Amino acid sequence: AEYTDALQETFVRIVGEAMEHAVPATLNYCKARCGFAMNRRTLNGQGGWNNSPNPDGPVDHSVPVLKVTDATNKEIALVFGYACHCTTLGHQKFSGDYAGYAQEYLQAAHPGVTAMFMNGCSGDQNPYPRRTVELAQTHGRSLATAVEAALTTKLIPIEGALKAAYQEIDLAYDTLPTRDQLLDQQKSTNKLDAAHAGRVLAVFNEQGKLPQNYPYPVQVLRLGPDLTWVMLAGEVVIDYSLRLKNEINDPIVWVSAYTNDVPTYIPSLRVWKEGGYEGGDAMKWGSHPTRWNPKVEEHIVTTVHALRSKLD
């Protein structure tokens, strides 16, 4: 609690300081690609899925970049994205993983610049190979190099008004367990299942019922006529990024996840049907009563399109 309180106070202070030091700026967009992210869902031969590299699984290797310059054309910030879990490392120490190293390398190469990372739909994407600091540094260098490569391309000026739309939707759960089912599950020899049942029962006992849905935030930004930036909450799988980029008919579409809230994993219908960790099992680590309803993808995507239409 002490750390959490201090963290919140620090964030609020930093936001205030940033607002106080706001200056006129120019935005330019560019992009490149980076290849160390790989889909991590692999069939195990027994009808299930393992968390291991799948070179044939869907990925999004794009590296979108916003270059920010001041009135004198001096670089003041670089905002860049990539769809990949920051899980090269497995230790229990504070680390920005590959993204943190990429920020360090970019700031060293661009003195006075603040480098900021926006994670993409990396729910089913891992960096490979992994598990050493040296590999995290290598991936960070790869991503920083991709940003540098993007900056050598023709920059697209981002001009015009900033528009935003935000909505919290009632993202529905699947069929809820009964109290008797939870009591039975609490007796399971599977420690994860038993612990999950205990947490859900606590919600049941406190509220007298289980929630049928979760308030899931969806946000869309329009930066001028060219850039549409979709902000999704949670650990969103890659299908959302690929689908939204295909369906939104704007010159530039940037999809970020882990924004506004991180309730749990957000599967596409494909991943929901396949099951496994991202398909629903991960929800057992929290107090969600069960996995999402199979209409989860359509509900979110429909909301994105509705919010986008408000910004014309």
C-alpha positions in Angstrom: 0.0 0.0 0.0 2.9 2.4 0.8 4.4 1.8 -2.6 1.1 2.1 -4.4 0.3 5.4 -2.6 3.7 6.8 -3.5 3.3 5.7 -7.1 -0.1 7.4 -7.5 1.3 10.6 -6.0 4.3 10.5 -8.3 2.1 10.1 -11.4 -0.2 12.9 -10.4 2.8 15.2 -9.8 4.5 14.3 -13.1 1.3 14.9 -15.0 0.9 18.3 -13.3 4.6 19.2 -14.1 4.1 18.2 -17.7 1.0 20.4 -18.0 2.9 23.3 -16.5 5.7 23.0 -19.0 3.6 22.5 -22.1 5.0 24.2 -25.2 3.9 24.4 -28.8 5.0 21.3 -30.7 4.9 19.7 -34.1 4.1 16.0 -34.7 5.3 13.8 -37.5 4.5 10.2 -38.0 6.6 7.4 -39.4 6.9 3.7 -39.1 9.2 0.7 -39.5 9.2 -3.0 -38.6 10.9 -5.2 -35.9 10.9 -9.0 -35.8 11.6 -10.4 -32.4 8.0 -10.7 -31.3 6.4 -14.1 -32.0 3.0 -15.6 -31.3 3.2 -17.7 -28.1 0.2 -20.0 -28.5 1.2 -23.5 -29.7 -0.9 -26.6 -29.8 0.4 -29.2 -27.3 -0.9 -32.3 -29.2 -3.4 -33.0 -26.5 -6.2 -30.6 -27.5 -4.7 -27.7 -25.5 -2.2 -24.9 -25.9 1.3 -24.3 -24.6 3.0 -21.0 -24.0 5.8 -21.5 -26.5 7.0 -19.9 -29.7 4.7 -20.4 -32.7 6.5 -19.0 -35.9 3.3 -19.6 -37.9 1.0 -17.7 -35.5 -0.4 -14.2 -36.3 1.9 -11.2 -35.4 2.0 -7.5 -35.9 5.6 -6.4 -36.4 4.9 -2.7 -37.1 6.7 0.0 -35.2 4.7 3.2 -35.3 6.5 6.4 -34.2 5.5 9.9 -33.4 8.4 12.5 -33.6 7.7 15.6 -31.5 9.6 18.8 -32.1 9.4 22.2 -30.6 9.1 25.6 -32.2 12.8 25.6 -33.1 12.5 22.2 -34.7 14.4 20.6 -31.9 13.4 17.0 -31.0 11.7 16.9 -27.6 10.0 13.4 -27.6 9.7 10.2 -29.4 6.6 8.0 -28.9 6.9 4.5 -30.3 4.9 1.3 -30.2 5.3 -2.4 -30.6 3.0 -5.4 -29.9 5.0 -7.7 -27.6 4.9 -8.6 -23.9 7.8 -7.1 -22.0 8.7 -10.6 -20.7 12.2 -11.3 -21.9 13.2 -11.4 -18.2 11.7 -13.7 -15.6 13.2 -12.3 -12.4 11.3 -10.4 -9.7 13.2 -7.2 -10.0 11.9 -3.8 -11.4 12.8 -3.5 -15.1 11.4 -2.0 -18.2 12.6 -5.1 -20.1 13.3 -4.6 -23.8 11.1 -1.5 -24.0 13.0 0.1 -21.2 16.3 -0.6 -22.9 14.9 0.8 -26.2 14.0 4.0 -24.4 17.5 4.2 -22.8 19.2 3.7 -26.2 17.0 6.3 -27.9 17.5 8.9 -25.2 21.2 8.4 -25.4 21.2 8.8 -29.1 18.9 11.8 -29.0 20.1 14.0 -26.0 17.3 15.9 -24.4 14.6 13.7 -25.9 12.0 11.8 -23.8 11.3 8.4 -25.3 7.9 6.9 -24.5 6.7 3.4 -25.3 3.1 2.3 -26.0 2.5 -1.4 -25.9 0.3 -2.8 -28.6 -2.0 -5.8 -28.7 0.6 -8.2 -27.2 -1.7 -10.5 -25.2 -0.4 -13.5 -27.2 3.0 -12.2 -28.2 6.3 -12.8 -26.5 9.9 -11.8 -27.3 12.1 -14.6 -28.4 14.7 -15.7 -27.4 14.3 -14.7 -23.8 15.3 -15.0 -20.1 18.5 -13.1 -19.9 19.4 -9.4 -19.4 21.6 -9.6 -22.5 18.6 -10.7 -24.6 16.4 -8.0 -23.2 19.2 -5.5 -24.2 19.4 -7.1 -27.6 15.7 -6.8 -28.2 15.8 -3.3 -26.9 18.5 -2.4 -29.4 16.5 -4.0 -32.2 13.4 -1.9 -31.3 15.5 1.3 -31.0 17.1 0.5 -34.4 13.6 0.1 -35.9 12.6 3.5 -34.5 15.8 5.0 -36.0 15.0 3.4 -39.3 11.5 4.8 -39.2 13.0 8.3 -38.7 14.9 8.0 -41.9 11.7 7.5 -43.9 9.5 10.3 -45.3 7.7 11.8 -42.3 4.0 12.4 -42.4 3.0 15.7 -40.8 0.2 15.3 -38.2 -1.9 18.5 -38.4 -5.3 19.6 -37.4 -7.5 19.2 -34.4 -7.2 16.6 -31.6 -10.5 14.8 -31.1 -11.3 12.1 -28.6 -14.1 9.7 -27.8 -14.4 7.5 -24.7 -16.9 4.9 -23.6 -17.1 2.2 -20.9 -19.1 -0.7 -22.2 -20.7 -3.5 -20.2 -18.4 -6.4 -21.4 -20.4 -9.5 -20.6 -19.2 -12.6 -18.8 -20.1 -16.1 -20.0 -22.5 -18.2 -17.9 -22.0 -17.4 -14.3 -21.2 -20.2 -11.8 -23.7 -20.9 -9.0 -22.8 -20.6 -5.4 -22.9 -24.4 -5.1 -20.6 -24.8 -8.0 -18.1 -22.4 -6.4 -18.3 -24.3 -3.1 -17.5 -27.5 -5.0 -14.7 -25.9 -6.9 -13.2 -24.6 -3.7 -12.6 -28.2 -2.7 -10.6 -28.9 -5.8 -7.2 -30.4 -5.5 -6.2 -27.9 -8.2 -4.9 -25.0 -6.1 -5.5 -22.4 -8.8 -9.1 -23.5 -9.2 -9.7 -23.6 -5.5 -8.2 -20.2 -4.8 -10.2 -18.7 -7.7 -13.4 -20.1 -6.3 -12.6 -18.6 -2.9 -12.1 -15.2 -4.3 -15.3 -15.3 -6.4 -17.2 -16.6 -3.3 -16.0 -13.6 -1.4 -17.5 -11.3 -4.0 -20.7 -13.4 -3.9 -21.0 -13.2 -0.1 -20.2 -9.4 -0.1 -22.6 -8.4 -2.9 -25.2 -11.2 -2.7 -24.7 -11.9 -6.4 -22.0 -12.0 -9.1 -21.5 -9.2 -11.6 -22.8 -10.1 -15.1 -20.4 -7.8 -16.8 -17.3 -5.6 -16.4 -17.0 -1.8 -17.2 -14.5 -2.0 -20.0 -13.1 1.3 -21.3 -12.6 1.9 -25.1 -11.1 5.1 -26.4 -10.4 6.5 -29.8 -8.3 9.6 -30.6 -8.1 11.5 -33.9 -5.0 13.5 -34.5 -6.0 15.6 -37.5 -7.4 13.9 -40.6 -4.8 11.2 -40.9 -4.1 9.5 -37.6 -6.6 7.4 -35.7 -5.3 6.0 -32.4 -7.3 3.2 -30.8 -6.8 2.7 -27.1 -8.0 -0.7 -25.7 -7.9 -1.9 -22.1 -6.3 -5.1 -20.9 -4.0 -7.7 -22.4 -5.5 -7.7 -25.9 -4.6 -10.4 -28.4 -3.1 -9.5 -31.7 -6.2 -10.3 -33.8 -7.7 -6.9 -32.7 -4.8 -4.9 -34.0 -4.9 -6.8 -37.4 -8.6 -6.5 -37.7 -9.0 -2.8 -36.8 -6.1 -1.8 -39.1 -7.9 -3.6 -41.9 -11.4 -2.3 -41.1 -10.8 1.4 -40.2 -10.5 3.3 -43.5 -8.1 6.0 -42.3 -4.6 6.8 -43.6 -2.9 5.8 -40.3 -4.3 3.5 -37.7 -2.4 2.9 -34.4 -3.7 0.3 -31.9 -2.5 0.4 -28.3 -3.5 -1.9 -25.5 -3.0 -1.8 -21.7 -4.6 1.6 -21.7 -7.1 3.1 -19.1 -7.4 -0.3 -17.3 -5.9 -3.8 -17.2 -8.7 -6.1 -16.1 -7.3 -9.3 -17.7 -6.7 -10.9 -21.1 -9.0 -9.9 -23.9 -9.4 -12.8 -26.4 -10.7 -12.6 -30.0 -13.4 -15.0 -30.9 -10.8 -17.3 -32.5 -8.7 -17.4 -29.3 -11.9 -17.7 -27.2 -12.9 -20.8 -29.1 -9.4 -22.3 -28.9 -9.3 -21.7 -25.1 -6.1 -21.9 -23.1 -4.5 -19.2 -21.1 -5.4 -16.2 -23.2 -8.8 -17.7 -24.1 -10.1 -17.7 -20.5 -7.9 -19.6 -18.1 -5.9 -16.5 -17.2 -9.0 -15.1 -15.5 -8.7 -17.6 -12.8 -5.8 -15.6 -11.4 -8.1 -12.7 -10.4 -11.6 -12.4 -9.1 -13.5 -12.5 -12.4 -16.3 -15.0 -11.9 -15.8 -16.7 -15.3 -14.4 -16.0 -18.7 -15.8 -13.5 -21.2 -18.9 -14.1 -23.3 -18.1 -15.3 -26.9 -19.3 -11.9 -28.2 -16.4 -10.1 -26.5 -14.6 -9.3 -29.8 -17.7 -8.0 -31.6 -18.8 -5.9 -28.7 -15.4 -4.2 -28.5 -14.8 -3.8 -32.3 -18.4 -2.4 -32.8 -17.7 0.1 -30.0 -14.4 1.2 -31.7 -16.2 1.8 -35.0 -19.0 3.7 -33.2 -16.6 6.0 -31.4 -14.6 6.5 -34.6 -17.7 7.6 -36.4 -18.3 10.3 -33.8 -15.0 12.0 -34.6 -15.7 12.9 -38.3 
